[in-house]
């Protein structure tokens, strides 16, 4: 099971009872929006001890429609590249 934003906020509220839940929600929303904005501006986002996010361009390419066999050209697009730190990798793999 994944971690959804509401569960993250509940966990933070339990760990830090002196913060209001609505304030934690605002903090998480601002945090996520700042990451989105940076990626939209093609900036690299580095969260030390966790991961880095960056934008990579996928070149345009030729493809086929499997139903009709018609040739299509898929335009260039951006994709998000995620790379975890060695610390996180070791923690996940119990090293």
N, C-alpha and C positions, 0 to 999 in steps of 0.2 A: 504494500500500500504506500502511496506517495504522501507527501506532506503538502497539504493545501494551506492557503494563506490564513484561513480562519483558525485552523489547528495551530499554526505557528503563533498566531496572536494569543490564543488561549494558553499555550505553553509559556510564552513570554509573560503573560499576565500572572500565571502561577509562580514563576520564578521571581518576578519583580512586583510584588503586591502594592507597592507604593505608587505605581503608574496606573493611570486609568486605561481601560481597554480602548476607549475611543482615541486616546493619545497614541497608544501603540499602533493602532490601525493607521492613523495619519502618518506616523513615522515610517511604517512599512510601505505605505503607498508612495510617499515622497522618495524613498530609497529606490523602489522599482521604477518610478517615473524618471529619476535621474539616470539610471542605467539605460533605459529606453532612449532617452534624449541623447546620451553620449553615443550609443550605437547608431542612432539615426544620423548623427553628425560624423559617422565613420571614425569615432575615437575608440581607443582601446580602454577597456575597463579592467582594472586589476584589483582584486580583493585578496590582500596578502593572507597566506595561510589557507586559502580556499581555491580560487581559480582566476583565470583571466578570460574575458570575453572580447572578441574582436569580429570585424566584418571581413568576409572574404567574398570576392566577386566570382560568380560562376559565369564562364564565357557562354555566348550564345552558341547553339548547336542545332544540327539537323536531327529530326526525329520522324517517326512514322506513327500515324494513327493506326492502331492494331485492327480496328474494325474495317476501315475502308482502304488501308494501305497508302493513303494520301500522305505525301511528304510535308512536314511542318518545320518551321524554323522557330525554335524556342528562344526568346530574347534573353539578353544578359540580365542577371539578377544578383542580388546580395543575399548571403546567408550568414548566420551567426556561427562563429567558431568558438567552441568551449574547450579550454584546456585546464585540467585540474593541477594543483600543485603536488609536489612529491609528498608533502605532509599528508594531504588528503588521500592520495593514492595509497600510502603506507597504512593509514588508519582504516581504510576500506578493506585492504587486503591483510590486515592483522600482522604487519611486518614491524 
